[in-house]
Amino acid sequence: MNIVDSFANVARFIDIRRDIHAHPELGFEEHRTSEKVAQLLAEWGIEVHRGIAGTGLVGVLRKGTSTRTIGLRADMDALPLHEANEFPHKSTHAGRMHACGHDGHTTMLLAAAWHLSQQGPHDFDGTVHFIFQPAEEMGKAGAKKMIQDGLFDRFPCDAVFALHNFPVGEVGRFALNEGALMASSNTYKVTMRGRGTHASMPHTGIDPVAAVVTLAQQLQTIVPRTIASTERALLAVTQLQGSDAPNVIPDLATVGGTVRTFSIDALDKIEERLRTVAKGVAEAHGCTAEVSFIRASPPVVNHKDEARFAASVMREVVGADMVTDDWPAVMGAEDFAHMLMVRPGCYAFLGNGDGDHRMDGHGPGPCIIHNTSFDFNDDIIPIGASYFVKLAQRWLAVGA
């Protein structure tokens, strides 16, 4: 591996990561984390801009005279989970934990910012924007809100790049592709309205539960009958709600779930068909249907040139045999997609391992993201940080 020399001893950054892990904060509540990041950036002489989408911030580092720019992004928020681990840096807040590794993402970008700030004036020629984003989780769309708050107007980026730890094989393996890497994330809820009555006299009412049961079955047919078999998409029914009492036919019942696609076109088709089917089922049962369809995040679609550039940097850091540049798209979602819709760039995965790195006292579950036994692997801090450093140095190469 070609790790940046200054990361040979990363003890300081391991301490930072574990401190952030011990103090998790939910989306748009990352006050302590944001303050810690801002203080460190300022300590290193990096210009700090706070209050972007609330707790978001951007560090700006300029060298030379070029107008070229690059954006490097990390997410800061935690998840509403109760941590099962019992090691010393476990969460100090019940019901909150860094179960997705955002503590590590923040630390890797901080390490890269520190290194680049300590180098000479001719290390690169241009501007690096270190983007620390709030509220990536739970559909809160922190990336979208940063953009709406003027992120790219105030801090122009010729391209943006981000990393996420992931179980992709060996520790330190990079995985990406040149197109759709992650799916769109969307939720739907259909409310069927009928007329309630006693369950022993169904003929005196209009039963919305029967309509919901029928609709739930029909929803399962939408993807295969709407989307070409050569394209992946998913519609899952995960919620059914009727009466709170066994002998009551309620006035209304609901069915809901999630929709995942790798293109906006497929998403449009599924939403349109869902609304049509819901209306038809409602009419057949004498009910009315109200459809809520929320598009939380678009698909993560890498830009070809930037993905190829990123892959070349990855190979420089870890070697060609540790870079998979044709990784199959996954059904998980990421709101970095909003940034890729308005700026070219690349999103990639970095292998976190199988959990062997965890300290004594870890929980019984697997070391998989969004699991209460998860912990970020500190061994990949220098790898991810080196990638960010070399991205900036090559994108803003002197004399380019």
C-alpha atoms as a printed R data frame, in Angstrom:
    type eleno elety resid chain resno       x       y       z
1   ATOM     1    CA   MET     A     1   0.000   0.000   0.000
2   ATOM     2    CA   ASN     A     2   1.042   3.563  -0.685
3   ATOM     3    CA   ILE     A     3  -0.151   5.247   2.503
4   ATOM     4    CA   VAL     A     4   0.724   8.908   3.040
5   ATOM     5    CA   ASP     A     5   3.794   8.984   5.290
6   ATOM     6    CA   SER     A     6   2.270  11.236   7.941
7   ATOM     7    CA   PHE     A     7  -0.407   8.608   8.621
8   ATOM     8    CA   ALA     A     8   2.126   6.034   9.777
9   ATOM     9    CA   ASN     A     9   1.061   6.960  13.317
10  ATOM    10    CA   VAL     A    10  -2.665   7.637  13.426
11  ATOM    11    CA   ALA     A    11  -3.139   7.371  17.191
12  ATOM    12    CA   ARG     A    12  -4.389  10.959  17.374
13  ATOM    13    CA   PHE     A    13  -7.057  10.310  14.786
14  ATOM    14    CA   ILE     A    14  -8.077   7.026  16.383
15  ATOM    15    CA   ASP     A    15  -8.689   8.993  19.578
16  ATOM    16    CA   ILE     A    16 -10.766  11.510  17.621
17  ATOM    17    CA   ARG     A    17 -12.814   8.763  15.999
18  ATOM    18    CA   ARG     A    18 -13.508   7.011  19.272
19  ATOM    19    CA   ASP     A    19 -14.434  10.266  20.971
20  ATOM    20    CA   ILE     A    20 -16.987  10.965  18.222
21  ATOM    21    CA   HIS     A    21 -18.242   7.377  18.521
22  ATOM    22    CA   ALA     A    22 -18.779   7.830  22.258
23  ATOM    23    CA   HIS     A    23 -20.834  10.989  21.688
24  ATOM    24    CA   PRO     A    24 -23.246  10.193  18.833
25  ATOM    25    CA   GLU     A    25 -25.710  12.823  17.651
26  ATOM    26    CA   LEU     A    26 -28.719  12.408  15.385
27  ATOM    27    CA   GLY     A    27 -29.385  14.315  12.172
28  ATOM    28    CA   PHE     A    28 -29.387  18.121  12.490
29  ATOM    29    CA   GLU     A    29 -28.390  17.708  16.155
30  ATOM    30    CA   GLU     A    30 -24.638  17.234  15.544
31  ATOM    31    CA   HIS     A    31 -23.704  20.271  17.632
32  ATOM    32    CA   ARG     A    32 -20.816  18.727  19.567
33  ATOM    33    CA   THR     A    33 -19.454  16.917  16.528
34  ATOM    34    CA   SER     A    34 -19.679  20.015  14.347
35  ATOM    35    CA   GLU     A    35 -17.964  22.121  16.995
36  ATOM    36    CA   LYS     A    36 -15.166  19.575  17.375
37  ATOM    37    CA   VAL     A    37 -14.613  19.462  13.613
38  ATOM    38    CA   ALA     A    38 -14.630  23.253  13.352
39  ATOM    39    CA   GLN     A    39 -12.137  23.670  16.188
40  ATOM    40    CA   LEU     A    40  -9.717  21.182  14.667
41  ATOM    41    CA   LEU     A    41  -9.918  22.729  11.198
42  ATOM    42    CA   ALA     A    42  -9.330  26.195  12.639
43  ATOM    43    CA   GLU     A    43  -6.415  24.874  14.709
44  ATOM    44    CA   TRP     A    44  -4.814  23.677  11.468
45  ATOM    45    CA   GLY     A    45  -5.261  27.042   9.757
46  ATOM    46    CA   ILE     A    46  -8.178  25.997   7.571
47  ATOM    47    CA   GLU     A    47 -10.921  28.541   6.885
48  ATOM    48    CA   VAL     A    48 -14.165  27.374   8.532
49  ATOM    49    CA   HIS     A    49 -17.731  28.176   7.478
50  ATOM    50    CA   ARG     A    50 -20.424  26.964   9.890
51  ATOM    51    CA   GLY     A    51 -24.194  26.811   9.936
52  ATOM    52    CA   ILE     A    52 -24.824  25.307   6.501
53  ATOM    53    CA   ALA     A    53 -28.089  23.394   6.809
54  ATOM    54    CA   GLY     A    54 -27.856  23.965  10.540
55  ATOM    55    CA   THR     A    55 -24.997  21.863  11.855
56  ATOM    56    CA   GLY     A    56 -23.172  21.386   8.544
57  ATOM    57    CA   LEU     A    57 -19.867  23.084   7.859
58  ATOM    58    CA   VAL     A    58 -17.233  23.490   5.176
59  ATOM    59    CA   GLY     A    59 -13.495  23.872   5.576
60  ATOM    60    CA   VAL     A    60 -11.709  25.771   2.799
61  ATOM    61    CA   LEU     A    61  -8.019  25.330   1.987
62  ATOM    62    CA   ARG     A    62  -6.523  27.370  -0.863
63  ATOM    63    CA   LYS     A    63  -3.057  27.157  -2.363
64  ATOM    64    CA   GLY     A    64  -1.620  28.721  -5.495
65  ATOM    65    CA   THR     A    65  -3.592  30.786  -7.971
66  ATOM    66    CA   SER     A    66  -5.702  28.270  -9.885
67  ATOM    67    CA   THR     A    67  -9.483  28.555  -9.857
68  ATOM    68    CA   ARG     A    68  -9.858  24.769  -9.920
69  ATOM    69    CA   THR     A    69 -11.761  23.231  -7.007
70  ATOM    70    CA   ILE     A    70 -12.604  19.859  -5.504
71  ATOM    71    CA   GLY     A    71 -15.140  18.861  -2.845
72  ATOM    72    CA   LEU     A    72 -14.501  16.039  -0.362
73  ATOM    73    CA   ARG     A    73 -17.500  15.063   1.738
74  ATOM    74    CA   ALA     A    74 -18.068  13.163   4.999
75  ATOM    75    CA   ASP     A    75 -21.292  12.597   6.955
76  ATOM    76    CA   MET     A    76 -21.484  13.211  10.716
77  ATOM    77    CA   ASP     A    77 -24.781  11.876  12.080
78  ATOM    78    CA   ALA     A    78 -25.541   8.726  14.075
79  ATOM    79    CA   LEU     A    79 -28.523   6.371  14.228
80  ATOM    80    CA   PRO     A    80 -31.353   5.994  16.783
81  ATOM    81    CA   LEU     A    81 -30.121   2.595  18.013
82  ATOM    82    CA   HIS     A    82 -29.066   1.401  21.464
83  ATOM    83    CA   GLU     A    83 -25.471   0.185  21.269
84  ATOM    84    CA   ALA     A    84 -24.838  -3.423  22.290
85  ATOM    85    CA   ASN     A    85 -21.061  -2.976  22.600
86  ATOM    86    CA   GLU     A    86 -19.454  -2.559  26.022
87  ATOM    87    CA   PHE     A    87 -15.928  -1.444  25.111
88  ATOM    88    CA   PRO     A    88 -14.569   1.849  26.537
89  ATOM    89    CA   HIS     A    89 -15.630   4.075  23.609
90  ATOM    90    CA   LYS     A    90 -19.214   2.814  23.454
91  ATOM    91    CA   SER     A    91 -21.997   5.366  23.121
92  ATOM    92    CA   THR     A    92 -22.593   7.490  26.212
93  ATOM    93    CA   HIS     A    93 -26.110   8.285  25.002
94  ATOM    94    CA   ALA     A    94 -28.809   5.632  25.354
95  ATOM    95    CA   GLY     A    95 -30.695   5.082  22.131
96  ATOM    96    CA   ARG     A    96 -28.049   6.655  19.900
97  ATOM    97    CA   MET     A    97 -24.978   5.107  18.304
98  ATOM    98    CA   HIS     A    98 -22.611   5.389  15.354
99  ATOM    99    CA   ALA     A    99 -23.805   2.169  13.744
100 ATOM   100    CA   CYS     A   100 -22.954   3.222  10.188
101 ATOM   101    CA   GLY     A   101 -19.375   4.444  10.543
102 ATOM   102    CA   HIS     A   102 -19.953   8.159  10.076
103 ATOM   103    CA   ASP     A   103 -17.583   8.696  13.003
104 ATOM   104    CA   GLY     A   104 -14.900   7.093  10.828
105 ATOM   105    CA   HIS     A   105 -15.868   9.005   7.695
106 ATOM   106    CA   THR     A   106 -15.594  12.294   9.580
107 ATOM   107    CA   THR     A   107 -12.221  11.260  10.998
108 ATOM   108    CA   MET     A   108 -10.772  10.216   7.625
109 ATOM   109    CA   LEU     A   109 -11.680  13.574   6.125
110 ATOM   110    CA   LEU     A   110 -10.265  15.384   9.161
111 ATOM   111    CA   ALA     A   111  -7.012  13.457   8.788
112 ATOM   112    CA   ALA     A   112  -6.813  14.417   5.109
113 ATOM   113    CA   ALA     A   113  -7.507  18.057   5.958
114 ATOM   114    CA   TRP     A   114  -4.769  18.032   8.586
115 ATOM   115    CA   HIS     A   115  -2.199  16.544   6.210
116 ATOM   116    CA   LEU     A   116  -2.987  18.904   3.344
117 ATOM   117    CA   SER     A   117  -2.905  21.912   5.668
118 ATOM   118    CA   GLN     A   118   0.576  20.974   6.908
119 ATOM   119    CA   GLN     A   119   2.153  20.656   3.475
120 ATOM   120    CA   GLY     A   120   4.015  23.416   1.632
121 ATOM   121    CA   PRO     A   121   2.413  26.077  -0.587
122 ATOM   122    CA   HIS     A   122   3.182  24.100  -3.746
123 ATOM   123    CA   ASP     A   123   1.496  20.860  -2.644
124 ATOM   124    CA   PHE     A   124  -1.423  21.612  -4.971
125 ATOM   125    CA   ASP     A   125  -2.794  24.514  -6.974
126 ATOM   126    CA   GLY     A   126  -6.433  25.360  -6.325
127 ATOM   127    CA   THR     A   127  -9.032  24.998  -3.561
128 ATOM   128    CA   VAL     A   128 -10.166  22.024  -1.508
129 ATOM   129    CA   HIS     A   129 -13.592  22.189   0.116
130 ATOM   130    CA   PHE     A   130 -13.924  19.793   3.043
131 ATOM   131    CA   ILE     A   131 -17.678  19.222   3.344
132 ATOM   132    CA   PHE     A   132 -18.950  17.895   6.674
133 ATOM   133    CA   GLN     A   133 -22.598  17.032   6.179
134 ATOM   134    CA   PRO     A   134 -25.346  16.597   8.770
135 ATOM   135    CA   ALA     A   135 -28.367  14.312   8.611
136 ATOM   136    CA   GLU     A   136 -27.547  11.671   6.027
137 ATOM   137    CA   GLU     A   137 -29.615   9.038   7.815
138 ATOM   138    CA   MET     A   138 -33.352   8.488   8.281
139 ATOM   139    CA   GLY     A   139 -34.369  10.234   5.068
140 ATOM   140    CA   LYS     A   140 -33.554  13.665   6.467
141 ATOM   141    CA   ALA     A   141 -31.726  14.673   3.266
142 ATOM   142    CA   GLY     A   142 -28.925  16.691   4.825
143 ATOM   143    CA   ALA     A   143 -27.095  16.809   1.485
144 ATOM   144    CA   LYS     A   144 -30.133  18.276  -0.251
145 ATOM   145    CA   LYS     A   145 -30.585  20.852   2.493
146 ATOM   146    CA   MET     A   146 -26.920  21.890   2.259
147 ATOM   147    CA   ILE     A   147 -27.369  22.406  -1.477
148 ATOM   148    CA   GLN     A   148 -30.548  24.412  -0.881
149 ATOM   149    CA   ASP     A   149 -28.598  26.445   1.664
150 ATOM   150    CA   GLY     A   150 -26.157  27.509  -1.052
151 ATOM   151    CA   LEU     A   151 -23.414  24.893  -0.662
152 ATOM   152    CA   PHE     A   152 -22.196  24.902  -4.251
153 ATOM   153    CA   ASP     A   153 -22.952  28.584  -4.812
154 ATOM   154    CA   ARG     A   154 -20.739  29.550  -1.892
155 ATOM   155    CA   PHE     A   155 -18.201  26.775  -2.339
156 ATOM   156    CA   PRO     A   156 -17.971  25.879  -6.053
157 ATOM   157    CA   CYS     A   157 -16.746  22.349  -6.715
158 ATOM   158    CA   ASP     A   158 -15.599  21.112 -10.104
159 ATOM   159    CA   ALA     A   159 -16.265  17.623  -8.751
160 ATOM   160    CA   VAL     A   160 -17.247  15.984  -5.445
161 ATOM   161    CA   PHE     A   161 -16.104  12.703  -3.908
162 ATOM   162    CA   ALA     A   162 -17.174  10.620  -0.909
163 ATOM   163    CA   LEU     A   163 -16.439   7.281   0.759
164 ATOM   164    CA   HIS     A   164 -18.453   4.848   2.857
165 ATOM   165    CA   ASN     A   165 -17.104   1.900   4.814
166 ATOM   166    CA   PHE     A   166 -18.799  -1.312   3.698
167 ATOM   167    CA   PRO     A   167 -18.471  -5.110   3.892
168 ATOM   168    CA   VAL     A   168 -16.845  -5.527   0.464
169 ATOM   169    CA   GLY     A   169 -14.286  -8.173   1.289
170 ATOM   170    CA   GLU     A   170 -10.778  -7.504   2.563
171 ATOM   171    CA   VAL     A   171  -9.971  -4.602   4.835
172 ATOM   172    CA   GLY     A   172  -8.984  -1.677   2.635
173 ATOM   173    CA   ARG     A   173 -10.595  -2.905  -0.586
174 ATOM   174    CA   PHE     A   174 -12.144  -0.122  -2.660
175 ATOM   175    CA   ALA     A   175 -15.309  -0.850  -4.618
176 ATOM   176    CA   LEU     A   176 -17.114   1.363  -7.125
177 ATOM   177    CA   ASN     A   177 -18.528   1.441 -10.627
178 ATOM   178    CA   GLU     A   178 -19.072   3.951 -13.423
179 ATOM   179    CA   GLY     A   179 -22.839   4.248 -13.107
180 ATOM   180    CA   ALA     A   180 -25.574   3.518 -10.583
181 ATOM   181    CA   LEU     A   181 -23.943   2.292  -7.371
182 ATOM   182    CA   MET     A   182 -26.836   2.628  -4.924
183 ATOM   183    CA   ALA     A   183 -30.598   2.812  -5.258
184 ATOM   184    CA   SER     A   184 -33.093   5.575  -4.741
185 ATOM   185    CA   SER     A   185 -34.886   5.466  -1.398
186 ATOM   186    CA   ASN     A   186 -38.618   6.119  -1.336
187 ATOM   187    CA   THR     A   187 -41.505   5.392   0.999
188 ATOM   188    CA   TYR     A   188 -45.189   5.009   0.227
189 ATOM   189    CA   LYS     A   189 -48.339   4.771   2.308
190 ATOM   190    CA   VAL     A   190 -51.837   4.117   0.994
191 ATOM   191    CA   THR     A   191 -54.772   4.945   3.238
192 ATOM   192    CA   MET     A   192 -58.057   3.234   2.347
193 ATOM   193    CA   ARG     A   193 -61.126   4.990   3.719
194 ATOM   194    CA   GLY     A   194 -64.351   3.058   4.156
195 ATOM   195    CA   ARG     A   195 -67.084   3.127   6.796
196 ATOM   196    CA   GLY     A   196 -66.566   1.415  10.109
197 ATOM   197    CA   THR     A   197 -68.967  -0.978  11.744
198 ATOM   198    CA   HIS     A   198 -69.151  -3.965  14.060
199 ATOM   199    CA   ALA     A   199 -67.251  -6.942  12.663
200 ATOM   200    CA   SER     A   200 -70.331  -9.149  13.128
201 ATOM   201    CA   MET     A   201 -72.302  -6.950  10.690
202 ATOM   202    CA   PRO     A   202 -69.908  -6.272   7.776
203 ATOM   203    CA   HIS     A   203 -72.825  -5.602   5.419
204 ATOM   204    CA   THR     A   204 -73.580  -2.366   7.292
205 ATOM   205    CA   GLY     A   205 -70.178  -0.811   6.591
206 ATOM   206    CA   ILE     A   206 -67.501  -0.496   3.920
207 ATOM   207    CA   ASP     A   207 -64.467  -2.577   4.865
208 ATOM   208    CA   PRO     A   208 -61.121  -0.804   4.221
209 ATOM   209    CA   VAL     A   209 -59.150  -3.745   5.656
210 ATOM   210    CA   ALA     A   210 -60.285  -6.016   2.841
211 ATOM   211    CA   ALA     A   211 -59.240  -3.324   0.366
212 ATOM   212    CA   VAL     A   212 -55.815  -3.029   1.979
213 ATOM   213    CA   VAL     A   213 -55.268  -6.802   1.950
214 ATOM   214    CA   THR     A   214 -56.155  -6.920  -1.740
215 ATOM   215    CA   LEU     A   215 -53.941  -3.948  -2.493
216 ATOM   216    CA   ALA     A   216 -50.977  -5.469  -0.631
217 ATOM   217    CA   GLN     A   217 -51.164  -8.492  -2.893
218 ATOM   218    CA   GLN     A   218 -51.517  -6.390  -6.027
219 ATOM   219    CA   LEU     A   219 -48.553  -4.185  -5.112
220 ATOM   220    CA   GLN     A   220 -46.267  -7.225  -5.293
221 ATOM   221    CA   THR     A   221 -46.982  -7.469  -9.029
222 ATOM   222    CA   ILE     A   222 -46.123  -3.890  -9.940
223 ATOM   223    CA   VAL     A   223 -42.359  -4.281 -10.467
224 ATOM   224    CA   PRO     A   224 -42.425  -7.394 -12.724
225 ATOM   225    CA   ARG     A   225 -45.321  -5.990 -14.756
226 ATOM   226    CA   THR     A   226 -43.948  -2.451 -15.053
227 ATOM   227    CA   ILE     A   227 -40.141  -2.619 -15.117
228 ATOM   228    CA   ALA     A   228 -38.145  -4.506 -17.732
229 ATOM   229    CA   SER     A   229 -36.591  -7.710 -16.459
230 ATOM   230    CA   THR     A   230 -33.166  -6.347 -17.433
231 ATOM   231    CA   GLU     A   231 -33.498  -3.547 -14.870
232 ATOM   232    CA   ARG     A   232 -33.464  -4.045 -11.109
233 ATOM   233    CA   ALA     A   233 -36.121  -2.460  -8.909
234 ATOM   234    CA   LEU     A   234 -37.848  -3.309  -5.654
235 ATOM   235    CA   LEU     A   235 -41.217  -2.623  -4.050
236 ATOM   236    CA   ALA     A   236 -41.615  -4.047  -0.555
237 ATOM   237    CA   VAL     A   237 -44.798  -4.162   1.526
238 ATOM   238    CA   THR     A   238 -43.641  -3.737   5.124
239 ATOM   239    CA   GLN     A   239 -46.562  -2.167   6.993
240 ATOM   240    CA   LEU     A   240 -50.236  -3.115   7.382
241 ATOM   241    CA   GLN     A   241 -52.549  -1.409   9.851
242 ATOM   242    CA   GLY     A   242 -56.248  -1.983  10.415
243 ATOM   243    CA   SER     A   243 -58.334  -1.880  13.548
244 ATOM   244    CA   ASP     A   244 -57.004  -1.782  17.089
245 ATOM   245    CA   ALA     A   245 -59.812  -4.115  18.182
246 ATOM   246    CA   PRO     A   246 -60.573  -7.630  16.882
247 ATOM   247    CA   ASN     A   247 -64.309  -7.016  16.587
248 ATOM   248    CA   VAL     A   248 -64.230  -3.659  14.809
249 ATOM   249    CA   ILE     A   249 -64.134  -2.894  11.107
250 ATOM   250    CA   PRO     A   250 -62.386   0.498  11.120
251 ATOM   251    CA   ASP     A   251 -63.084   3.597   9.104
252 ATOM   252    CA   LEU     A   252 -59.641   3.346   7.542
253 ATOM   253    CA   ALA     A   253 -56.727   0.989   7.026
254 ATOM   254    CA   THR     A   254 -53.241   1.503   5.638
255 ATOM   255    CA   VAL     A   255 -50.521  -0.321   3.761
256 ATOM   256    CA   GLY     A   256 -46.996   0.987   3.313
257 ATOM   257    CA   GLY     A   257 -43.424   0.151   2.470
258 ATOM   258    CA   THR     A   258 -40.400   1.122   0.449
259 ATOM   259    CA   VAL     A   259 -39.512   1.433  -3.230
260 ATOM   260    CA   ARG     A   260 -35.933   1.203  -4.524
261 ATOM   261    CA   THR     A   261 -34.794   1.860  -8.100
262 ATOM   262    CA   PHE     A   262 -31.586   2.646  -9.958
263 ATOM   263    CA   SER     A   263 -33.150   5.196 -12.285
264 ATOM   264    CA   ILE     A   264 -35.632   8.039 -12.019
265 ATOM   265    CA   ASP     A   265 -37.495   6.660 -15.042
266 ATOM   266    CA   ALA     A   266 -38.193   3.373 -13.256
267 ATOM   267    CA   LEU     A   267 -39.245   5.281 -10.160
268 ATOM   268    CA   ASP     A   268 -41.693   7.400 -12.139
269 ATOM   269    CA   LYS     A   269 -43.255   4.285 -13.649
270 ATOM   270    CA   ILE     A   270 -43.618   2.516 -10.313
271 ATOM   271    CA   GLU     A   271 -45.181   5.525  -8.599
272 ATOM   272    CA   GLU     A   272 -47.638   6.051 -11.449
273 ATOM   273    CA   ARG     A   273 -48.644   2.380 -11.454
274 ATOM   274    CA   LEU     A   274 -48.984   2.299  -7.655
275 ATOM   275    CA   ARG     A   275 -51.383   5.231  -7.722
276 ATOM   276    CA   THR     A   276 -53.419   3.636 -10.524
277 ATOM   277    CA   VAL     A   277 -53.671   0.261  -8.792
278 ATOM   278    CA   ALA     A   278 -54.575   1.864  -5.450
279 ATOM   279    CA   LYS     A   279 -57.387   3.841  -7.056
280 ATOM   280    CA   GLY     A   280 -58.737   0.780  -8.860
281 ATOM   281    CA   VAL     A   281 -58.691  -1.430  -5.754
282 ATOM   282    CA   ALA     A   282 -60.374   1.294  -3.720
283 ATOM   283    CA   GLU     A   283 -63.165   1.674  -6.245
284 ATOM   284    CA   ALA     A   284 -63.688  -2.083  -6.407
285 ATOM   285    CA   HIS     A   285 -64.212  -2.160  -2.620
286 ATOM   286    CA   GLY     A   286 -66.288   0.988  -2.420
287 ATOM   287    CA   CYS     A   287 -63.487   2.864  -0.659
288 ATOM   288    CA   THR     A   288 -61.409   5.926  -1.460
289 ATOM   289    CA   ALA     A   289 -57.615   5.846  -1.557
290 ATOM   290    CA   GLU     A   290 -55.121   8.472  -0.428
291 ATOM   291    CA   VAL     A   291 -51.567   7.848  -1.623
292 ATOM   292    CA   SER     A   292 -48.477   9.353  -0.010
293 ATOM   293    CA   PHE     A   293 -45.280   8.753  -2.003
294 ATOM   294    CA   ILE     A   294 -42.124  10.345  -0.588
295 ATOM   295    CA   ARG     A   295 -38.903  10.430  -2.590
296 ATOM   296    CA   ALA     A   296 -36.260  10.617   0.112
297 ATOM   297    CA   SER     A   297 -33.149  10.154  -2.008
298 ATOM   298    CA   PRO     A   298 -32.432   9.638  -5.717
299 ATOM   299    CA   PRO     A   299 -30.138   6.840  -6.915
300 ATOM   300    CA   VAL     A   300 -26.395   7.291  -6.430
301 ATOM   301    CA   VAL     A   301 -25.116   7.512  -9.999
302 ATOM   302    CA   ASN     A   302 -21.377   7.978 -10.474
303 ATOM   303    CA   HIS     A   303 -20.070  10.048 -13.373
304 ATOM   304    CA   LYS     A   304 -17.887   7.991 -15.691
305 ATOM   305    CA   ASP     A   305 -14.845  10.281 -15.960
306 ATOM   306    CA   GLU     A   306 -14.752  11.026 -12.239
307 ATOM   307    CA   ALA     A   307 -15.206   7.338 -11.379
308 ATOM   308    CA   ARG     A   308 -12.285   6.399 -13.590
309 ATOM   309    CA   PHE     A   309 -10.180   9.145 -12.046
310 ATOM   310    CA   ALA     A   310 -11.120   7.990  -8.541
311 ATOM   311    CA   ALA     A   311 -10.279   4.370  -9.387
312 ATOM   312    CA   SER     A   312  -6.849   5.395 -10.631
313 ATOM   313    CA   VAL     A   313  -6.196   7.176  -7.330
314 ATOM   314    CA   MET     A   314  -7.390   4.139  -5.394
315 ATOM   315    CA   ARG     A   315  -4.984   1.895  -7.308
316 ATOM   316    CA   GLU     A   316  -2.190   4.300  -6.403
317 ATOM   317    CA   VAL     A   317  -3.086   3.950  -2.712
318 ATOM   318    CA   VAL     A   318  -3.806   0.212  -2.334
319 ATOM   319    CA   GLY     A   319  -2.720  -1.420  -5.584
320 ATOM   320    CA   ALA     A   320  -4.755  -2.646  -8.547
321 ATOM   321    CA   ASP     A   321  -5.641  -5.981  -6.937
322 ATOM   322    CA   MET     A   322  -7.462  -4.177  -4.114
323 ATOM   323    CA   VAL     A   323  -9.731  -2.070  -6.346
324 ATOM   324    CA   THR     A   324 -12.952  -3.477  -7.785
325 ATOM   325    CA   ASP     A   325 -14.193  -0.956 -10.338
326 ATOM   326    CA   ASP     A   326 -17.239  -2.909 -11.535
327 ATOM   327    CA   TRP     A   327 -18.981  -3.442  -8.204
328 ATOM   328    CA   PRO     A   328 -22.660  -4.378  -8.656
329 ATOM   329    CA   ALA     A   329 -25.202  -1.798  -7.556
330 ATOM   330    CA   VAL     A   330 -26.719  -2.328  -4.102
331 ATOM   331    CA   MET     A   331 -30.268  -1.592  -2.954
332 ATOM   332    CA   GLY     A   332 -29.093   0.576  -0.071
333 ATOM   333    CA   ALA     A   333 -29.391   4.347  -0.462
334 ATOM   334    CA   GLU     A   334 -27.246   7.408   0.258
335 ATOM   335    CA   ASP     A   335 -28.152  11.069   0.068
336 ATOM   336    CA   PHE     A   336 -24.803  11.966  -1.503
337 ATOM   337    CA   ALA     A   337 -26.931  11.221  -4.567
338 ATOM   338    CA   HIS     A   338 -28.273  14.780  -4.320
339 ATOM   339    CA   MET     A   339 -24.751  16.160  -4.750
340 ATOM   340    CA   LEU     A   340 -24.079  13.901  -7.723
341 ATOM   341    CA   MET     A   341 -27.226  15.228  -9.396
342 ATOM   342    CA   VAL     A   342 -25.817  18.767  -9.485
343 ATOM   343    CA   ARG     A   343 -22.060  18.149  -9.639
344 ATOM   344    CA   PRO     A   344 -19.946  15.453 -11.307
345 ATOM   345    CA   GLY     A   345 -18.246  13.095  -8.931
346 ATOM   346    CA   CYS     A   346 -17.858   9.619  -7.523
347 ATOM   347    CA   TYR     A   347 -19.050   7.672  -4.507
348 ATOM   348    CA   ALA     A   348 -17.217   4.522  -3.431
349 ATOM   349    CA   PHE     A   349 -17.028   1.847  -0.749
350 ATOM   350    CA   LEU     A   350 -14.022   1.013   1.434
351 ATOM   351    CA   GLY     A   351 -13.761  -2.436   3.012
352 ATOM   352    CA   ASN     A   352 -14.275  -2.426   6.786
353 ATOM   353    CA   GLY     A   353 -13.554  -6.110   7.416
354 ATOM   354    CA   ASP     A   354 -15.615  -8.788   9.140
355 ATOM   355    CA   GLY     A   355 -15.450  -7.487  12.696
356 ATOM   356    CA   ASP     A   356 -12.212  -9.057  13.915
357 ATOM   357    CA   HIS     A   357 -10.927  -5.556  14.689
358 ATOM   358    CA   ARG     A   358 -13.489  -4.981  17.429
359 ATOM   359    CA   MET     A   359 -12.266  -4.696  21.004
360 ATOM   360    CA   ASP     A   360 -13.272  -7.041  23.813
361 ATOM   361    CA   GLY     A   361 -16.786  -6.333  24.952
362 ATOM   362    CA   HIS     A   362 -18.329  -5.962  21.530
363 ATOM   363    CA   GLY     A   363 -21.936  -7.018  21.036
364 ATOM   364    CA   PRO     A   364 -23.056 -10.444  19.803
365 ATOM   365    CA   GLY     A   365 -24.159  -9.283  16.361
366 ATOM   366    CA   PRO     A   366 -22.169  -9.048  13.120
367 ATOM   367    CA   CYS     A   367 -20.049  -6.034  12.281
368 ATOM   368    CA   ILE     A   368 -22.495  -4.895   9.620
369 ATOM   369    CA   ILE     A   369 -23.661  -1.308   9.240
370 ATOM   370    CA   HIS     A   370 -26.911  -0.459  11.027
371 ATOM   371    CA   ASN     A   371 -26.262  -3.265  13.522
372 ATOM   372    CA   THR     A   372 -26.061  -2.574  17.271
373 ATOM   373    CA   SER     A   373 -22.740  -4.448  17.470
374 ATOM   374    CA   PHE     A   374 -21.045  -2.417  14.739
375 ATOM   375    CA   ASP     A   375 -17.786  -0.495  15.191
376 ATOM   376    CA   PHE     A   376 -15.745   1.281  12.544
377 ATOM   377    CA   ASN     A   377 -12.364  -0.286  11.773
378 ATOM   378    CA   ASP     A   378  -9.624   2.197  12.726
379 ATOM   379    CA   ASP     A   379  -7.175   0.388  10.429
380 ATOM   380    CA   ILE     A   380  -8.818   1.996   7.395
381 ATOM   381    CA   ILE     A   381  -8.450   5.582   8.661
382 ATOM   382    CA   PRO     A   382  -5.030   6.038   6.990
383 ATOM   383    CA   ILE     A   383  -6.278   4.333   3.818
384 ATOM   384    CA   GLY     A   384  -9.309   6.539   3.386
385 ATOM   385    CA   ALA     A   385  -7.385   9.635   4.416
386 ATOM   386    CA   SER     A   386  -4.619   8.859   1.909
387 ATOM   387    CA   TYR     A   387  -7.234   8.477  -0.817
388 ATOM   388    CA   PHE     A   388  -8.708  11.894  -0.022
389 ATOM   389    CA   VAL     A   389  -5.241  13.462   0.075
390 ATOM   390    CA   LYS     A   390  -4.191  12.027  -3.269
391 ATOM   391    CA   LEU     A   391  -7.553  12.913  -4.846
392 ATOM   392    CA   ALA     A   392  -6.952  16.552  -3.986
393 ATOM   393    CA   GLN     A   393  -3.303  16.536  -4.988
394 ATOM   394    CA   ARG     A   394  -3.942  14.931  -8.377
395 ATOM   395    CA   TRP     A   395  -7.120  16.867  -9.160
396 ATOM   396    CA   LEU     A   396  -5.350  20.118  -8.317
397 ATOM   397    CA   ALA     A   397  -1.912  19.138  -9.582
398 ATOM   398    CA   VAL     A   398   0.549  21.991  -9.940
399 ATOM   399    CA   GLY     A   399   0.974  22.902 -13.573
400 ATOM   400    CA   ALA     A   400  -2.106  20.983 -14.691
